[in-house]
Structure formats: structure tokens, C-alpha cells
């Protein structure tokens, strides 16, 4: 059976990988790692969160926020082959980076190492960031934020187990560290440890009942376990908190797609695109729903729109090629399919390349 590739958009963390369902190979593209790094000014809510986290010696300046797709070619921070399941692309991945200044003036060099680590992380120089955070930790072993941020650097490099070790160390210092629970949940998700991910997201939600990204990611963890109603419940809660959270609409669309409720899936992709029109992932996914309904011309149009927004989108080329093949446009189909394989090779995406080649032979 011919398989086509679907992608899911990320939420905040925005992470991703591959999985086969009902004869359809679905690659969910979310933003990890593309990790979503949040950048926000210090606000009243941030201060309240710091109080909840009982971080009495630090003041929050800012967080880094980037929204990237986990499994897309455009993801600069991570080799997508390091993530081995498509469910990971469903996530709204937000690795929350704490950038805090020490309140006391003790050991200025210690703060310099921590600040340097944050600067290097912003520059996506993760190896050097890890070294800088390590020096800060050596000089101040109870530096919970340094452990959390070093965990984020390991996460971006795909070293999820080491990331979990650092997040756990941060939590041993500050058991009310909301972001560390959230980040550890995302690392557990990347390792396909979905029950542990759900437990961590639940702890984050208990500490912050409005943690919209945690609801989204917990929903995606439920979806990975095929607990569809639990996934929908979490996604619905996320939308109650933030009705314009576009990644959630995409993820709900993915739930309905898996349930073969393609019209409902299309409705949710439409909602996402109505809020944010320039989403290649949403167009690709809506194209897949049209494909499943055998509305190949509409599917081709959506894949084309995705490619106009992201010209190196290998999955969209592949899906459009399959749609052309269904319409017996074999020459055009061959061009698209070959372009998909070419891009996968150029991007060094071995796992995707293997899936494309396998699907073409089926």
C-alpha cells in the first residue's frame, strides 16, 4: 500500500518523528527541535511562578522562545533522525530556558559563567553552553537554573537521558520548579516514555494550572498512547486557556485524522490556518486529509501551498507526488518523488530517506 507523509505542527516545544497508522505513514512535525524557545519579558505572572518555584535567590530576566518544527528540514538545532517516533512531532515543544541573575554579589565569575551559558545557548552553541553551565554548577552546586538550562542544551543535542538527569537534579534542589517538570516531560516524550512524560506534565500543571503548553504536550503524550479522548480533553483545555493556540488545532486535526474522521480533521486545520495562514505543516496535513478522502486535486493544491511557504519541504513533495500518481500524472509524480528523496539526502535525514524509499517501493 502506498503511504503518504503527514506532519503535525508543534506547539511550543515544538518536537517530532515517524509512525505508521492504518497504512498511512505519518510524520508529525512539531516544533522541538525545533525546540520552541520562549522569549518573554519579566511579568507579574513570571514573578508569581518564581514564587511558586520558591526561587528566592534569583530574579527572572527573560526566556528564549523559538517556534520550530521538530522533524522538518528547516530545523537547525537537531538531527531529526535522533527522534525515532512520529508522535514526537505532535508536541508543542517548549524548552524553557531560565535566564536569571544572582541576587547576591558573591562570586561574580559564577554569574558570568551562567550568563555566558545562556548567551551561548541563545546562539545555539550548545556544547560550549554546557561547559559554561558546568562551571557555574561546580562553583554553586545548588544552582537549579543552571541544571535546568544545561538540560535544555543536552536536549537540543538529542542527549535526552542526560537532559533528564539534569532536570532531575534541578528538581532535587527545587521540588516546585515548574519548568523543570515540563522540560523533563518533553525529554521523556522524546524517549517514547509517554507515561513518565504524562506524569511530569501533570506535575507542571498542578503547579501552574494555566500552563497551556503542558496541556498541549500532555495531550500529545496521550495521543501517542492512542488515548484519544484524554488527548482531546487536554487539547480542549489548552484552547480554553488560549483560543488562538494554532498548534493545538493542528494536533486536534491529527487526532481526528487518526480516527479517520477526515472532515473533522479538515475543520481543525482550517481553524489553525484562519488564525495563522502561513503554516506549511497545516497545509500539508490538510492535504493529507483531502488525500484520504480521494480529493486529490485539493490535496495537490494544499501541498503546493505548503511548498510555496517552505520550498525545501521534503514531505510535501513526496505527498504531492503520490497524489499525482493517483491521478496517473506519472511524469510529474516522478519529479516530485525524486525531489523529496533529493532533499532528504541533502538534509542528512537518513530515517526519512529510508521511509520515502520504502514507501515508493510499496
C-alpha positions in Angstrom: 0.0 0.0 0.0 1.2 3.5 -0.8 1.9 5.5 2.3 2.0 9.3 2.5 3.6 11.5 5.0 1.7 13.8 7.2 3.1 16.3 9.6 1.9 17.9 12.7 2.7 21.3 13.9 4.4 22.0 17.1 3.0 23.9 19.9 5.6 25.5 21.9 8.2 22.9 22.3 7.6 22.4 19.2 9.5 18.3 18.8 8.8 15.2 16.1 9.3 11.7 14.4 7.7 8.8 12.5 4.9 6.4 13.0 2.7 4.2 10.8 -1.1 4.1 11.3 -3.8 2.4 9.2 -1.4 2.0 6.3 -0.5 5.7 6.3 2.9 6.8 7.3 2.5 10.0 9.4 5.4 12.2 10.2 4.3 14.8 12.8 6.2 17.9 12.6 6.2 20.0 15.6 8.2 22.5 16.8 11.1 20.9 19.3 13.8 20.8 17.9 12.9 22.6 16.6 12.6 23.5 20.2 10.3 26.3 20.9 12.2 28.8 23.0 10.1 31.3 24.6 11.3 34.9 24.9 9.2 36.9 27.2 9.7 39.9 29.4 9.5 39.6 33.1 5.9 39.9 34.1 3.7 39.6 37.1 2.9 36.0 36.2 6.6 35.3 35.9 7.2 36.6 39.4 4.3 34.6 40.7 5.8 31.5 39.1 9.2 32.2 40.6 7.5 32.4 44.0 5.7 29.1 43.3 9.1 27.6 42.4 10.5 29.1 45.7 13.4 30.5 43.8 14.3 33.1 46.4 17.8 34.0 45.2 17.2 34.7 41.5 15.2 37.2 39.5 14.0 36.3 36.1 15.0 38.5 33.2 13.8 36.6 30.1 13.3 33.3 28.4 14.1 32.3 24.9 11.3 31.3 22.7 11.6 29.9 19.1 9.0 28.0 17.3 10.4 25.4 15.0 9.3 22.2 13.6 10.7 19.1 15.1 11.1 16.9 12.1 11.3 19.4 9.3 14.3 20.0 7.2 14.3 23.6 8.4 15.1 22.5 12.0 18.6 23.8 12.6 19.1 22.6 16.2 18.7 18.9 15.9 19.2 15.9 13.7 15.6 14.7 13.2 16.9 11.1 12.9 17.7 11.3 16.6 13.9 11.2 17.3 12.6 7.8 16.3 8.8 8.2 16.5 6.4 10.4 14.6 4.3 11.0 17.7 7.1 13.3 18.9 6.2 15.7 16.1 2.8 16.2 17.6 4.3 18.0 20.5 4.2 21.6 21.3 7.8 21.6 22.4 8.8 24.4 24.6 12.1 24.1 26.3 12.0 26.7 28.9 15.3 28.4 29.5 15.8 30.3 32.7 17.9 33.3 32.4 18.3 34.7 35.9 20.8 36.9 37.6 22.1 36.1 41.1 20.7 38.5 43.6 23.8 38.4 45.7 27.2 39.7 44.6 29.1 36.6 45.7 31.4 35.0 43.1 30.8 37.3 40.1 32.6 34.8 37.9 29.9 32.3 38.8 27.2 34.5 37.4 29.4 35.2 34.4 29.6 31.5 33.7 25.8 31.2 34.0 25.1 34.3 31.9 27.7 33.1 29.3 25.9 29.7 29.2 22.6 31.5 28.4 24.2 33.6 25.8 25.8 30.6 24.1 22.6 28.7 24.2 20.8 31.6 22.5 23.5 31.4 19.8 22.7 27.6 19.5 26.3 26.8 20.6 25.1 24.1 22.9 28.4 22.3 23.6 30.1 25.5 24.9 26.9 26.4 26.8 27.1 23.0 28.5 30.7 23.7 29.6 29.7 27.2 30.9 26.8 25.9 32.9 29.1 23.1 34.2 31.5 25.7 35.6 28.6 27.6 37.2 27.4 24.4 38.8 30.9 23.5 40.0 31.1 26.8 41.9 27.5 26.7 43.1 26.2 23.1 43.3 22.7 24.1 44.2 22.2 26.3 41.1 18.9 24.8 40.0 18.5 27.1 37.0 22.0 26.1 35.7 21.0 22.4 35.8 17.7 23.2 34.0 19.4 25.2 31.3 22.2 22.7 30.8 19.5 20.0 30.5 18.0 22.1 27.7 21.3 22.2 25.9 21.6 18.4 26.1 18.0 18.2 24.9 18.7 20.2 21.8 21.7 17.9 21.1 19.4 14.9 21.3 21.0 13.6 24.5 17.6 13.2 26.2 18.8 10.9 29.0 21.4 13.4 30.2 18.8 16.1 29.9 16.6 14.1 32.2 19.5 13.7 34.7 20.0 17.5 34.8 16.2 18.3 35.1 16.0 15.8 37.9 19.0 17.5 39.6 17.2 20.8 39.3 14.1 19.3 40.9 16.0 17.8 43.8 17.2 21.4 44.6 13.8 23.0 44.0 10.9 20.5 44.1 8.5 23.2 42.9 10.4 24.0 39.7 7.5 24.1 37.2 9.7 24.5 34.1 12.0 21.6 35.1 9.0 19.3 35.3 7.8 20.5 31.9 11.2 20.1 30.3 11.7 16.6 31.8 8.3 15.6 30.4 9.5 16.7 26.9 12.7 14.7 27.3 10.7 11.6 28.4 8.4 12.1 25.4 11.4 12.2 23.1 12.4 8.8 24.5 8.9 7.5 24.0 8.5 7.2 27.7 4.9 8.6 27.4 3.6 7.6 30.9 6.6 9.4 32.5 6.0 12.4 30.2 2.3 12.5 31.3 3.4 12.4 35.0 5.8 15.3 34.5 3.4 17.4 32.6 0.8 16.7 35.2 3.2 17.9 37.9 3.8 21.1 35.9 0.0 21.6 35.5 -0.5 21.1 39.2 2.0 23.9 39.9 0.6 26.1 37.2 -3.0 25.4 36.2 -2.7 27.7 33.2 0.4 26.1 31.7 -1.1 25.9 28.2 2.0 24.2 26.6 1.9 21.5 29.2 -1.7 20.7 28.4 -0.9 20.5 24.7 2.1 18.3 25.3 0.3 16.0 27.7 -2.4 15.7 25.1 0.2 14.6 22.5 1.5 12.1 25.0 -2.0 10.6 25.4 -2.3 10.6 21.6 0.9 8.6 21.4 -0.7 6.0 23.6 -3.9 6.2 21.5 -5.8 7.5 24.4 -7.8 9.7 22.1 -10.4 11.1 24.5 -7.7 12.1 27.0 -5.8 13.8 24.2 -8.9 15.7 23.1 -9.7 16.7 26.7 -6.2 18.2 27.2 -6.2 20.0 23.8 -9.7 21.4 24.6 -8.3 22.7 27.9 -5.4 24.3 26.2 -7.8 26.1 23.9 -9.9 27.3 26.8 -6.7 29.0 28.1 -5.5 30.3 24.8 -8.2 30.1 22.0 -5.6 31.1 19.4 -3.1 28.4 20.1 -2.7 27.3 16.5 -0.7 24.2 17.2 -3.5 22.8 19.3 -5.9 23.0 16.4 -3.4 21.1 14.2 -3.0 18.5 16.9 -6.7 18.0 17.3 -6.9 17.7 13.5 -4.3 14.9 13.8 -6.4 13.1 16.4 -9.4 13.1 14.0 -7.1 12.1 11.1 -6.0 9.0 13.1 -9.7 8.2 13.9 -10.4 8.5 10.1 -12.7 11.4 10.7 -11.3 13.4 7.9 -13.9 16.1 7.7 -13.4 16.9 11.3 -9.7 16.9 10.8 -10.1 19.4 7.9 -12.2 21.7 10.1 -9.5 21.9 12.7 -6.8 22.5 10.1 -9.0 25.3 8.7 -9.3 26.8 12.2 -5.5 26.8 12.5 -5.0 28.4 9.2 -7.6 31.0 9.9 -5.6 32.2 12.8 -2.1 31.9 11.2 -2.3 31.5 7.4 1.4 30.9 6.6 1.7 27.4 8.1 3.2 24.8 5.7 2.6 22.0 8.2 -1.1 22.8 8.4 -1.4 22.9 4.6 0.4 19.6 4.3 -1.8 17.9 6.9 -5.0 19.3 5.4 -3.7 18.0 2.1 -3.4 14.5 3.6 -7.0 14.7 4.8 -8.1 15.5 1.3 -5.9 12.7 0.0 -7.6 10.3 2.3 -11.0 11.5 1.0 -9.6 10.9 -2.5 -9.9 14.6 -3.3 -6.6 14.6 -5.0 -6.8 18.0 -6.7 -7.5 19.7 -3.4 -4.7 17.7 -1.9 -2.3 18.8 -4.6 -3.3 22.4 -4.1 -2.5 22.2 -0.4 0.8 20.5 -0.9 1.7 23.2 -3.4 0.8 25.9 -0.9 3.0 24.2 1.7 5.9 24.2 -0.8 5.4 27.9 -1.6 5.9 28.6 2.0 8.7 26.2 2.6 10.4 25.2 -0.7 12.6 22.5 1.0 9.7 20.6 2.5 10.5 17.1 1.5 7.4 15.5 2.9 5.1 17.9 0.9 7.0 17.0 -2.3 6.5 13.3 -1.5 2.8 13.6 -0.7 2.1 15.7 -3.8 3.9 13.1 -5.9 1.7 10.4 -4.5 -1.4 12.5 -5.3 -0.2 13.0 -8.9 0.4 9.3 -9.1 -3.2 8.6 -8.1 -4.3 10.9 -11.0 -2.0 9.0 -13.4 0.3 12.1 -13.8 3.3 9.8 -13.7 5.9 12.2 -15.1 5.0 15.0 -12.6 4.7 12.4 -9.8 8.2 11.1 -10.6 9.6 14.6 -10.4 8.1 15.3 -7.0 9.1 12.0 -5.5 12.7 12.3 -6.7 12.8 15.8 -5.4 11.6 14.6 -2.0 14.4 12.0 -1.9 17.0 14.5 -3.1 16.0 16.9 -0.3 16.1 14.1 2.3 19.6 13.2 1.2 20.8 16.9 1.2 19.4 17.4 4.7 21.0 14.3 6.0 17.7 12.8 7.2 18.5 9.1 6.9 15.4 7.9 8.7 13.1 9.9 6.5 15.0 8.9 3.4 14.5 5.2 4.3 10.8 5.8 4.8 10.5 7.5 1.5 12.3 4.8 -0.4 10.3 2.1 1.3 7.0 3.8 0.5 7.9 4.2 -3.1 8.6 0.5 -3.4 5.3 -0.4 -1.8 
